[in-house]
Amino acid sequence: MIGQAQAFVHKSYSPHGYGDHPRSRVAHAVRVYDYDQDRPVAVVQMHGLRDPLGKMDTPARLAQAQRLADLAANICPPSEALVVCGDFNVEPASETFSVLGRIGLRDLVTAGGYQGTRTSYYEKPGRFADYMLVNDAVDVKRFEVVTDPEVSDHCPLLLEL
């Protein structure tokens, strides 16, 4: 590991427990050195704001997306490999992806034609929650939304660089 950072992307620290939804959210970023490819790679992840009303765009989600983009841009120069992933709790048409697109990221889930990232354990409508985005410095050898075996209400996302 050659660098790390974290930041609140929604609300802030509370010494009084988690509280009611929507709760605070943190994004984590690490920069590692890939010796096989002789280059640094940054990975940023977050578990996005859960809103009991649904996965629609809100001012809070737009602010969260901007904070996530800022964290990613601060840990990784545009010329280096960047992966941003997690349970964003938004639909594919969310403004979140426009914000992340402005720092050069593209989503592998929707671009790959996947029909969702949820398993049969998730019984509500809306099949998307999890995403993986990369910049142009990432050479994707393989990407997959793993559907079998089902061990959670979320499908794992597998990326090989």
Contacts in CASP RR format, 6 or more apart in sequence:
PFRMAT RR
TARGET T0000
AUTHOR 0000-0000-0000
METHOD contacts of the structure
MODEL  1
MIGQAQAFVHKSYSPHGYGDHPRSRVAHAVRVYDYDQDRPVAVVQMHGLR
DPLGKMDTPARLAQAQRLADLAANICPPSEALVVCGDFNVEPASETFSVL
GRIGLRDLVTAGGYQGTRTSYYEKPGRFADYMLVNDAVDVKRFEVVTDPE
VSDHCPLLLEL
1 30 0 8 1.000
1 31 0 8 1.000
1 32 0 8 1.000
2 31 0 8 1.000
2 32 0 8 1.000
2 33 0 8 1.000
2 40 0 8 1.000
3 30 0 8 1.000
3 31 0 8 1.000
3 75 0 8 1.000
4 28 0 8 1.000
4 29 0 8 1.000
4 30 0 8 1.000
4 31 0 8 1.000
4 75 0 8 1.000
5 28 0 8 1.000
5 29 0 8 1.000
5 71 0 8 1.000
5 74 0 8 1.000
5 75 0 8 1.000
6 26 0 8 1.000
6 27 0 8 1.000
6 28 0 8 1.000
6 29 0 8 1.000
6 71 0 8 1.000
7 26 0 8 1.000
7 27 0 8 1.000
7 67 0 8 1.000
7 70 0 8 1.000
7 71 0 8 1.000
8 24 0 8 1.000
8 25 0 8 1.000
8 26 0 8 1.000
8 67 0 8 1.000
9 25 0 8 1.000
9 26 0 8 1.000
9 27 0 8 1.000
9 46 0 8 1.000
9 48 0 8 1.000
9 49 0 8 1.000
9 64 0 8 1.000
9 67 0 8 1.000
9 68 0 8 1.000
9 71 0 8 1.000
10 22 0 8 1.000
10 23 0 8 1.000
10 24 0 8 1.000
10 25 0 8 1.000
10 48 0 8 1.000
10 49 0 8 1.000
10 60 0 8 1.000
10 63 0 8 1.000
10 64 0 8 1.000
10 67 0 8 1.000
11 22 0 8 1.000
11 23 0 8 1.000
11 24 0 8 1.000
11 25 0 8 1.000
12 24 0 8 1.000
13 24 0 8 1.000
14 24 0 8 1.000
18 24 0 8 1.000
21 50 0 8 1.000
21 51 0 8 1.000
21 52 0 8 1.000
22 49 0 8 1.000
22 50 0 8 1.000
22 51 0 8 1.000
22 60 0 8 1.000
23 50 0 8 1.000
25 46 0 8 1.000
25 47 0 8 1.000
25 48 0 8 1.000
25 49 0 8 1.000
25 64 0 8 1.000
26 46 0 8 1.000
27 44 0 8 1.000
27 45 0 8 1.000
27 46 0 8 1.000
27 67 0 8 1.000
27 68 0 8 1.000
27 71 0 8 1.000
28 44 0 8 1.000
28 45 0 8 1.000
28 46 0 8 1.000
29 42 0 8 1.000
29 43 0 8 1.000
29 44 0 8 1.000
29 45 0 8 1.000
29 71 0 8 1.000
29 72 0 8 1.000
29 75 0 8 1.000
29 76 0 8 1.000
30 42 0 8 1.000
30 43 0 8 1.000
31 40 0 8 1.000
31 41 0 8 1.000
31 42 0 8 1.000
31 75 0 8 1.000
31 76 0 8 1.000
32 40 0 8 1.000
32 41 0 8 1.000
32 42 0 8 1.000
32 43 0 8 1.000
33 39 0 8 1.000
33 40 0 8 1.000
33 41 0 8 1.000
34 40 0 8 1.000
34 41 0 8 1.000
34 81 0 8 1.000
34 161 0 8 1.000
37 161 0 8 1.000
39 80 0 8 1.000
39 81 0 8 1.000
40 76 0 8 1.000
40 80 0 8 1.000
40 81 0 8 1.000
41 80 0 8 1.000
41 81 0 8 1.000
41 82 0 8 1.000
41 83 0 8 1.000
41 138 0 8 1.000
41 161 0 8 1.000
42 72 0 8 1.000
42 75 0 8 1.000
42 76 0 8 1.000
42 80 0 8 1.000
42 81 0 8 1.000
42 82 0 8 1.000
42 83 0 8 1.000
43 83 0 8 1.000
43 84 0 8 1.000
43 85 0 8 1.000
44 68 0 8 1.000
44 71 0 8 1.000
44 72 0 8 1.000
44 75 0 8 1.000
44 76 0 8 1.000
44 82 0 8 1.000
44 83 0 8 1.000
44 84 0 8 1.000
44 85 0 8 1.000
45 84 0 8 1.000
45 85 0 8 1.000
45 86 0 8 1.000
46 64 0 8 1.000
46 68 0 8 1.000
46 86 0 8 1.000
46 87 0 8 1.000
46 88 0 8 1.000
47 86 0 8 1.000
47 87 0 8 1.000
47 89 0 8 1.000
48 64 0 8 1.000
48 86 0 8 1.000
48 87 0 8 1.000
48 88 0 8 1.000
48 89 0 8 1.000
48 90 0 8 1.000
49 60 0 8 1.000
49 61 0 8 1.000
49 64 0 8 1.000
49 89 0 8 1.000
50 89 0 8 1.000
51 58 0 8 1.000
51 60 0 8 1.000
51 61 0 8 1.000
51 89 0 8 1.000
55 89 0 8 1.000
55 90 0 8 1.000
55 91 0 8 1.000
55 94 0 8 1.000
55 126 0 8 1.000
55 128 0 8 1.000
55 129 0 8 1.000
56 91 0 8 1.000
57 90 0 8 1.000
57 94 0 8 1.000
57 95 0 8 1.000
57 96 0 8 1.000
61 90 0 8 1.000
61 94 0 8 1.000
61 95 0 8 1.000
61 96 0 8 1.000
62 95 0 8 1.000
62 96 0 8 1.000
62 99 0 8 1.000
64 96 0 8 1.000
65 94 0 8 1.000
65 95 0 8 1.000
65 96 0 8 1.000
65 99 0 8 1.000
65 100 0 8 1.000
66 99 0 8 1.000
68 84 0 8 1.000
68 99 0 8 1.000
68 100 0 8 1.000
69 99 0 8 1.000
69 100 0 8 1.000
69 102 0 8 1.000
69 103 0 8 1.000
72 82 0 8 1.000
72 84 0 8 1.000
72 100 0 8 1.000
72 103 0 8 1.000
72 105 0 8 1.000
73 103 0 8 1.000
76 82 0 8 1.000
76 135 0 8 1.000
78 103 0 8 1.000
78 104 0 8 1.000
78 135 0 8 1.000
78 137 0 8 1.000
79 137 0 8 1.000
80 137 0 8 1.000
81 134 0 8 1.000
81 135 0 8 1.000
81 137 0 8 1.000
81 138 0 8 1.000
81 161 0 8 1.000
82 105 0 8 1.000
82 134 0 8 1.000
82 135 0 8 1.000
82 137 0 8 1.000
82 138 0 8 1.000
83 132 0 8 1.000
83 133 0 8 1.000
83 134 0 8 1.000
83 138 0 8 1.000
83 159 0 8 1.000
83 161 0 8 1.000
84 100 0 8 1.000
84 105 0 8 1.000
84 132 0 8 1.000
84 133 0 8 1.000
84 134 0 8 1.000
85 130 0 8 1.000
85 131 0 8 1.000
85 132 0 8 1.000
85 133 0 8 1.000
85 157 0 8 1.000
85 159 0 8 1.000
86 130 0 8 1.000
86 131 0 8 1.000
86 132 0 8 1.000
86 157 0 8 1.000
87 129 0 8 1.000
87 130 0 8 1.000
87 154 0 8 1.000
88 94 0 8 1.000
88 96 0 8 1.000
88 129 0 8 1.000
88 130 0 8 1.000
88 131 0 8 1.000
89 129 0 8 1.000
90 96 0 8 1.000
90 128 0 8 1.000
90 129 0 8 1.000
91 126 0 8 1.000
91 128 0 8 1.000
92 107 0 8 1.000
92 109 0 8 1.000
92 110 0 8 1.000
92 128 0 8 1.000
97 107 0 8 1.000
97 133 0 8 1.000
100 107 0 8 1.000
100 133 0 8 1.000
101 133 0 8 1.000
103 135 0 8 1.000
104 135 0 8 1.000
104 136 0 8 1.000
105 133 0 8 1.000
105 134 0 8 1.000
105 135 0 8 1.000
106 133 0 8 1.000
106 134 0 8 1.000
106 135 0 8 1.000
107 131 0 8 1.000
107 132 0 8 1.000
107 133 0 8 1.000
108 131 0 8 1.000
108 132 0 8 1.000
108 133 0 8 1.000
108 134 0 8 1.000
108 140 0 8 1.000
108 143 0 8 1.000
108 157 0 8 1.000
108 159 0 8 1.000
109 116 0 8 1.000
109 117 0 8 1.000
109 128 0 8 1.000
109 130 0 8 1.000
109 131 0 8 1.000
109 132 0 8 1.000
109 145 0 8 1.000
109 157 0 8 1.000
110 128 0 8 1.000
110 131 0 8 1.000
112 143 0 8 1.000
114 145 0 8 1.000
115 127 0 8 1.000
116 127 0 8 1.000
116 128 0 8 1.000
116 145 0 8 1.000
116 155 0 8 1.000
117 127 0 8 1.000
117 128 0 8 1.000
117 129 0 8 1.000
117 130 0 8 1.000
117 131 0 8 1.000
117 145 0 8 1.000
117 154 0 8 1.000
117 155 0 8 1.000
117 157 0 8 1.000
118 126 0 8 1.000
118 127 0 8 1.000
118 128 0 8 1.000
118 129 0 8 1.000
118 153 0 8 1.000
118 154 0 8 1.000
118 155 0 8 1.000
119 147 0 8 1.000
119 150 0 8 1.000
119 152 0 8 1.000
119 153 0 8 1.000
119 154 0 8 1.000
119 155 0 8 1.000
120 150 0 8 1.000
121 150 0 8 1.000
121 152 0 8 1.000
121 153 0 8 1.000
122 153 0 8 1.000
122 154 0 8 1.000
129 154 0 8 1.000
130 154 0 8 1.000
130 155 0 8 1.000
130 157 0 8 1.000
131 157 0 8 1.000
132 143 0 8 1.000
132 157 0 8 1.000
132 159 0 8 1.000
134 140 0 8 1.000
134 159 0 8 1.000
138 161 0 8 1.000
139 161 0 8 1.000
140 159 0 8 1.000
140 160 0 8 1.000
140 161 0 8 1.000
141 160 0 8 1.000
141 161 0 8 1.000
142 158 0 8 1.000
142 159 0 8 1.000
142 160 0 8 1.000
143 157 0 8 1.000
143 158 0 8 1.000
143 159 0 8 1.000
143 160 0 8 1.000
144 157 0 8 1.000
144 158 0 8 1.000
145 155 0 8 1.000
145 156 0 8 1.000
145 157 0 8 1.000
145 158 0 8 1.000
146 155 0 8 1.000
146 156 0 8 1.000
146 157 0 8 1.000
146 158 0 8 1.000
147 155 0 8 1.000
END
